[in-house]
Amino acid sequence: MKTIDINCDLGEGIGNESVLMPLLSSCNIACGGHAGDLSTMSHVVELAKTYNVKVGAHPSFPDKKNFGRLILNMSSNDLFDTLKFQIESLQSIVEAQQLKLHHIKPHGALYNLASVDVAAATTVINVIKSIDRDLVLYVPFGSVISKIAQQDGLKVMFEGFADRNYNEDLTLVSRTEPNAMIYDPFKMFAHVYNMISHGKVTTSNGVEVALKVDTFCMHGDGNNVAENLRFLLKNLATKSIQINAFNYGF
């Protein structure tokens, strides 16, 4: 029996957390940078506690106007300060509910930048080290941030995307392209199962590229996300693949 982790970005204003939480094993909660406030954080943490879902922080550039999807020109010190503030805001709520923050997953433009840029990656890692070296970092396989984190002795989980298509360099197909997202549940299952069973992803141009995935992300704002996630989990179970410490909620 093989196990994997399924995560989802939550607390971003969609309002479907109560539907999705029973289907997840970990969640990434917006903590004020691109979305979220103390009220939404508290609500999502309560749901995570109810369903025994691991809680992670989803910090970003401080830019709610653009939902954290644009790179801001910030000094390393300013970026450090905002990320630390965001993460610790969520951490205080988590600890007030007698839970422990499990992981960090940068959001949007910060996630993409830290994957390729040493300065941004180093800042994210320095924030984690200043808070708790035992926090797990969710990052893309082969990314700059994953390599620096591992060199620094941090815990890393490689993230794959269940509902996104990949380019040959393992970057995600831009959301401006018509084939960026995977909404067909059969294609989604084939996409995920290939990564789990063969350690490969079939890219948008048909090339198979090797990668390692420990946790799969489903975007909470996707079309039919709950239905597709249930379909994915049921079909993975038929292949003796179960999800880490979670409730199926079928």
Buried (B, 14 or more C-beta within 10 A) or exposed (E): EEEBBBBBBBBBBBEEBEBBBBBBBBBBBBBBBBBBEEEBBBBBBBBBBEBEBBBBBBBBBBBBEBBBBEBBEBEEEEBBBBBBBBBBBBBEBBEEEEBEBBBBBBBBBBBBBBBBBEEBBBBBBBBBBEBEEEBBBBBBBBBBBBBBBEEBEBBBBBBBBBBBBBBEEBBBBEEEEEEBBBEBBEEBBBBBBBBBEEBEBBBBEEEEBEBEBBBBBBBBEBEEBBEBBBBBBEBBBEEEBBBBEBBEBE
